[in-house]
Amino acid sequence: MQILRIGKVMWSHDYDLGTLGVANDGGALFAFTAPPHHHTGEIILTPKSIVLDGDGYEHIPLDSLEQLYLGFDEFYKRSMVRSSGLFWQPLRLRYRLKEELKTLYLIVDHTLFGAKNQLWFNILKQLVSRNA
């Protein structure tokens, strides 16, 4: 298996984020706390898929991606992160697994100074457009 890129990742499904209450919404606003997420591990990008492996596991074939989006929405809100997302925004992946549409929010290589979501968004966009 050819590996194009590896990183550290935090991720959540849309339904996970929907269960967060007001107390959890503001948890990431304090210094030295991670942004809201439900799983952590490694993200591995190959020419054909994305693998998330850690305390959870996801395998996403690139040809199943229906949407790549960098930004906040009704599930991952700007108010949930420190600096209102000035230094990074979540990377949302929508993909189809059999007949089910799944939505994941990724935070890749997060530090106190931001995340590498923009870089991963650009790489994924190029790969998906080449394979289309």
N, C-alpha and C positions, 0 to 999 in steps of 0.2 A: 504494500500500500504506500503510495507516494504521499508524503505530508507536505503541504504547502505552507502551513502556519500553525503554531501552537500558542496558547495563552491561558491565563487564569480567568475563570468566568464565574459570575454569580447569575442565577436565572430564576425566573418565576413564570408560571402559566397565568393567563388572564384570570382564571377562576381562583387562583391562589391570592392574587392581589385584591380581588373583590371581597375577600374575607377579612382584610385588614380593617381595623377600627380606627377611630380618630386618634387614640393614644399611639398606635403604631405608625400612623401617617406622619407624625412629627418626630419619630424616633431618630431618623437620619439627619435631623437638623442640628444635632449636637456634634461637636468636634470629636473626631476619632471613632465615629460609629459608621458602619457600612450602610450603604443605601438599602432600602427594602429589597429583600430577596428571600427565596425559600430553599435554594440549592446552591452548592458551590462545587467547583472541580476544575477540570481542564477542558478547553475547547480545542478541537483538532479539526483543521480544514484540509480536505483532500480534493482532488479535482472533481469528484462526484458527490461528496457529502460533507456534512457538518456532524461531528460527534461531540456530545457533552457527556463527560464521564467524571463522576465524583460521588457525592452522596445521593445522586440520582443518575439516570442514564437516558439520553435521547439520541436517536440516530435520524438525521434529516437528510434525505437525498436532495441534492440541489434541484433536480427536475421536479420535485414536489412543491417547491417554494411558489407561493402565489403572490406574496407581497413582502418587500423589504421596506422598512420605515424607520427613520431616525428621528425621534422626537417623543413628546409626551402626548397622552390621550386620556380618555375617561378612566382607564384602569391604572396606568402609571402616570400620576399627576405631578406637575411641576412643583406643587407645594410639598411633595414627599421628600425632596432632596435639598441639601444645603446649597445656598447661593441660587436657588430657583433654577438650577440647570444651566448656569452660566458657563461652567467648565466641561460639562458632558450631558448627553441625553441618552436615554435607553434605546437600544437597537431592538426593534420588534420584527419578529419573523412570523409570517402566517404561511402554513403549509398544510397540504392535504395528506392524511394518512388513511388509506382506504376511502371511506366516505365521510370521514370526520375532518372538519377544519379545526386546526390547532393553532394557538397563538402563544408564543414565547417572548419574553422580554429578557434581553441579555445585557450584562454589564461586563465588558472585557478589559482585563488588565487595569482594574481600578486602583488608584492611589489617592492621596490627599489632594493632588493637583489635577485630577480628572480621570478619564478613561480613554481607551483606544477604540471606542465604538465607531468614530468617524472613519478611521483607517479600515476597520473590518467591514463597515458598510460599503466603502468604495471598492474593496477587493471582491466582496460578494456580488456587488452590482456588475462588475466586469465579468466575473465567472458566469453569472446567470445569463447575461446578454450574449456571451460567446456560445453558450450551450443552447440558446433559443433558436 
